[in-house]
Structure formats: structure tokens, C-alpha cells
Amino acid sequence: MLLQSELDRVRSSATAWRNGLGALLVGLIGFGLIKGRSDISGLTPSAAALVGVLLLSALLVGAAGAWMLLRAAHGRPAVVAFAELPPEPVHQHQEALTSARLLRRGIVATLAFTALLVAGLAVTWYGPEKAAPALQVDQRDGVSLCGTVVRARAGTLVLKTPSGERTVRLDETVGLRPVPSCGP
């Protein structure tokens, strides 16, 4: 009796897990709608590449997990010749074992997908930002300032430097050049 209901119990369990993990992913997508950084253009190149690797990995692992859960819940999508089938109890037992194995692997893959997706989202939100482009300003009196532009007004430029905001008069400037960063 237990052997006869084995396949039905595994399929029922697989369907329940599929539905539960699907609800988890819907909740995760809803959480992802909370406003954070919406793209990776503000990240450093290495952080942006990491986001890409995490999301691609999540996609591949998630697709594999979904396939395994669907296979466990609904069986193999193929027709088998009647002559190739083993006797019914053996066939059902083999299918139950296969479905149970795929169910376990599908659960692990779906949870790994969730972890990869959350990691990609976390790096997108909290990853290191690109350094703002800086400006090197050489003045007539030999003083050289480096910083990011805060604001510009008629004839003046305000730079945010490591020592604070500095106002530069453009009529006393002999050189302006963009630099990737101000350095140490």
C-alpha cells in the first residue's frame, strides 16, 4: 500500500514546494520594488561586473531549479513505448525516486537562486560608487587645487576638496583639467 501511494505523495509534496517557493519569489520580487539604486551605472566597474555575474548565475540556477520542481511535480514530459516500461510497481517506484531526487535538487537550486538574486540586489544597492570626476585647477599664484565641482557662478567655481569647500576665481586660473580622482 505504501509503495503504491509513493509517487502520488512525492508529486503532492513537489507541488506544495513549487507553490511555496513560487510565493517566496513573488515576495522577493515585491521586496525588490523597494526603491534603491535602480541601475548599475553608478557602481565601480568591478561591482557592476559582479552584479552581472550574480544575476546571470541566478537566472541559470533559477531556471534549472524551476525545471526540476516542475519535473518532480508533473513527471517527465515524454512518451515511452509500452514495451519499454518495467512492471507497474517498479516503474512507479523508479519514478518516485527520480521525482524525490529532483525535488530535493530543485529546492536547493531555488534557494540558491534566491540567495544569488538577493546578493545581486544588495551589491546594486550598497556596492561601491564610482568616484565622481574631479577637476584640477591651477591658479596664477602657483596654488593647485583638486576637487569635485559643487557649483559654478559667474566668474567663480566652488570645489569640494579634502580640506573642505574652496571658491576659485576663474580670472585667476591658468589651467583646468579633468582628472579621474584627486589622489592622496
Secondary structure, 3 states (H helix, E strand, C coil): CHHHHHHHHHHHHHHHHHHHHHHHHHHHHHHHCCCCCCCCCCECHHHHHHHHHHHHHHHHHHHHHHHHHHHHHHCCCCCCCHHHCCCHHHHHHHHHHHHHHHHHHHHHHHHHHHHHHHHHHHHHHHCCECCCCEEEEEECCCCEEEEEEEEEECCEEEEEECCEEEEEEHHHEEEEEEECCCCC
